[in-house]
Amino acid sequence: MIHHISIAAQNPLRVASVLAEIWNGKVFRFTYPGSYCVIPFDDYGTGIEVLPLGCVLVPPSDTEPSKIIQTPGSSSFVATHAAISVPATAQQLEQIGRREGWQVRLCDRGPFEVIEFWVENWLMLEFLPPDLATQYLQSVQPEIAEQVFGPPIQIAQV
């Protein structure tokens, strides 16, 4: 279970506000200046931290804790994405995306479908309204996962 993730955005407050709308959540200031946290207050303590674009996490040293720093120049796209169950319907997601000028589309992932919601048109979040969440949960059962991906990889002990 993932309790929270961090993402970057060109306009963190706007992105956090849109995510809170989709999720029926609340937006709070986060610890790093100009960053925000969205919390839907579900049973899992789920949240998304939205940091300014260019922020990176730096591991700790012997004398300092891990920290967030801003770096110049970053790629326009990232591999990071998350599949998130939301209470919003596909139609609501489409309306919100259209209002923001962001791409939104229903995508077939084989055993399940997702709504690709392109935050600021560069960061993809896969949203699962209730009907699609059911499909997703069924698809991650062992027998279906093995049909899709093949048998699990046996990892040798080191």
N, C-alpha and C positions, 0 to 999 in steps of 0.2 A: 504494500500500500504506500502510495506517495502522499505525504501530508502537505508538502508545499513545494513549489518550484519558483525559481527566479528567472525572469525574462528581462530583456532590454527593450526600450522603446524610444523613438524620437520625441514623443510627447507622453511621458509617463503618467501624468495626471489624467489626460484624456483617455489613454488606454485603460488605466485602472477604473475610470468611471464607466466605460463601456463594458468591461468585464463584470463589474458589480451589477450593472443593469441586467446582463444576460444571466447572471448567477443568483440574483436576488440577494446580493451581498452588500457589504459596507466597505468604504475606502478609508484607510488610515495612513498617516505619515509613517514612513519607514525610517530606519536608523540612518541610512545614507542620505545626505541632502539631495532634495529633488526626486526622491524615490517614494513609492507608495506600496501599501500592502492591501490586497483585496481578500476579505474573509466572508464566506457565506454562512458561517456558524452552523455547519452540518455536524453530523455525529462523528466525523473523522478528523476534525481540526484542520480541514483543507484550507489552503491559501495560495495566492500567487503574489510574489513580490515583483514590482515593476520598477526597474532601475533605469537611469538615463543611458541611452545608447553609448557604447564605448566603455562602459564599466566592466571590469573583470574582477574575479575573486583571486586573491593572491594567497598562497599557503603561508602558514606561520613560520617564523624563524625561531631561533633559540631565545630571542629577547622580545619578540613582538607576536601578538596573536594574528590569526588570519585577518585579512582586511579587504575592503573593496576599494579599488582605485579606478580612475578614469584614464583611458588610453586614447591617444589620437589615432585616427584612421582605423576603420573596421570595415569588414565586408558588408555588402548590402544584404546578404542572405546568410542564414545559419542552419545547421543541421538539427538544432534543438527544436523539438516540438513535443506536445503532450496531447493525449486523448483525455478529454474531461467531460464527465456527465454534467449536464446542465438542466435546469427546469424549463428553460425557454424552448419553444417549438421551432421547427425548421422555418416556418413562416416568419416568426419573430426574429430569428437570426438573420434571415434574408433582409428584412426591413431595416434592422439595425446596421448591417453591413452596407446596404445601399445608402442609408443616411450618412454614414461615415466616408463613403467613397471607397470602401474596402471590398475586395473580391470575396465572394461567398458562393460555395457550390456543393451540391450533394455528390459524393464520390463513393464508388463501389470498391471495397477493399477485398472482394471475394466472399468470405463467409459473413461479412457485415458491411454496413454503410456508415459513413461519417459525413458531417458537414465540415468541409474545409473552410475555416474562417481566417482570412489572411489579415492579421493585425498590421495596420499601416502598410499593407500590401508587400510585406517582406518577411513576416514571421507567421508561420502557419500553426494554428491551434485546431485540433480535430475535436469538434463539439459533438456530443452524443445526447440529443434530446431523449426523453424517456423511452420512446419506441425503439430508437437506435441503440440505446444503452443495453436493452434486453438482448438484441442481436449480438452486440459485442461480448457481453458476459457469456453467452452460449458459445461463442467462437473461441474463447480462451480456456475451454475445458480440455483436459489432456487428449482425449480421442480426436477432437477437431483440430487442435494445434498440431498433432502428429500428422494428420491428413494434409494440412497446409504446408508445414515446414519439414516434415520427415521426422525420423526418430531423434530424440535428444542426443546431444553430443556427450560422450563419456569423457569427463575431464580426469586426466591422470593426477594422482596425488603427488605433490612436490616434496 
